[in-house]
């Protein structure tokens, strides 16, 4: 009985760690894309005529 509980909890813990790592990677990727897009927009700013 205790082994079933241990196996269930270890699986849940591993899934939590994997989910956390995926969230960190996605967050870093979105941040980098945002920085690149912002830099590109600043580069195009000189072409805007008001």
Beta strands, then each sheet from edge to edge (+ up, - down):
end
